[in-house]
Amino acid sequence: MPLNTELPSAVRYLAPGLIGGVVSFAFSRVLIEPLITAAVDYEGEREHAEAQLAGGDHAHGHELFSRSVQENFGAAVGVIAFTVAMGVLFAVAYTVIRTVLQRRGVTTNPTSLALLISAGMFAAIALVPGLKYPANPPTVGLEETIGARSSAFLTITVISVVSACVAVSAGLAWSRRWGSWPATALAAGGYVVVMLVAFALLPSFHEVPGPISGPGGIVVDGFPAQVLAEFRVYSVLNQALMWLAIGATWAGLSALSPSRRRNSALASV
């Protein structure tokens, strides 16, 4: 009975995302989840203070899932599902770019190319959009602006990804005429200009909760600045680790592929 040759391809496309998801969830569970808990506790304290100042009682809403389920099972499923999708997207981008380079007779190192593409995707999907709209923990942001903030973040992300794709395509085309470095500099400069214009045109949101004052002075302080800063820094680091894991896993699987080993053996003869 012939062996199924589809399984290795499926594993190769899914494994980077799975490993990236495990790394991302572990980092998030250890370093980010305590900050989310602190933000949730602050939200409860703030709502209680507002209810007391209004002369009413603070009603505690019933959660469908407990915090323990949310921060463990729920977070793991959500993170891994997202990273698997990003891993498949990375695999498609890697395959397309390497095919184009091979057709043009450009010799590429699979490991270097995988890490370079993963770094570029991290920058286009997470880092650059995050400069305009950094990640926020619960309580930061008004409920009535959720739609506007979500739309703005999606817009800046789409602009960044499309601009990056155009920059890569233009850089590959221009490199045949002007050389690699001038073409890369021009394409990167064009991407930066487009993103600066997008940053200037899209709305900004400054909705960090301030202190609540009562008859006797400040009842609740503003949102803890340290929690906000650490949440944003760790969110960026989490994305960086995820994309690094995706790129490194793909590079490792490429090195273990039979065709790669045969090429390496022929090159050493």
Stockholm file with secondary structure:
# STOCKHOLM 1.0

chainA/1-269         MPLNTELPSAVRYLAPGLIGGVVSFAFSRVLIEPLITAAVDYEGEREHAEAQLAGGDHAHGHELFSRSVQENFGAAVGVIAFTVAMGVLFAVAYTVIRTVLQRRGVTTNPTSLALLISAGMFAAIALVPGLKYPANPPTVGLEETIGARSSAFLTITVISVVSACVAVSAGLAWSRRWGSWPATALAAGGYVVVMLVAFALLPSFHEVPGPISGPGGIVVDGFPAQVLAEFRVYSVLNQALMWLAIGATWAGLSALSPSRRRNSALASV
#=GR chainA/1-269 SS CCCCSHHHHHHHHHHHHHHHHHHHHHHIIIIIHHHHHHHHHHHHHHHHHHHHHTTSCCCCCCCSSCHHHIIIIIHHHHHHHHHHHHHHHHHHHHHHHHHHHHHTTCCCCHHHHHHHHHHHHHIIIIIHHHHHSCCCCTTSSCGGGHHHHHHHHHHHHHHHHHHHHHHHHHHHHHHHHHCHHHHHHHHHHHHHHHHHHHHHHSCCCCCCCCCEEETTEEEECCCCHHHHHHHHHHHHHHHHHHHHHHHHHHHHHHHHSHHHHHHHHHHHC
#=GC SS_cons         CCCCSHHHHHHHHHHHHHHHHHHHHHHIIIIIHHHHHHHHHHHHHHHHHHHHHTTSCCCCCCCSSCHHHIIIIIHHHHHHHHHHHHHHHHHHHHHHHHHHHHHTTCCCCHHHHHHHHHHHHHIIIIIHHHHHSCCCCTTSSCGGGHHHHHHHHHHHHHHHHHHHHHHHHHHHHHHHHHCHHHHHHHHHHHHHHHHHHHHHHSCCCCCCCCCEEETTEEEECCCCHHHHHHHHHHHHHHHHHHHHHHHHHHHHHHHHSHHHHHHHHHHHC
//
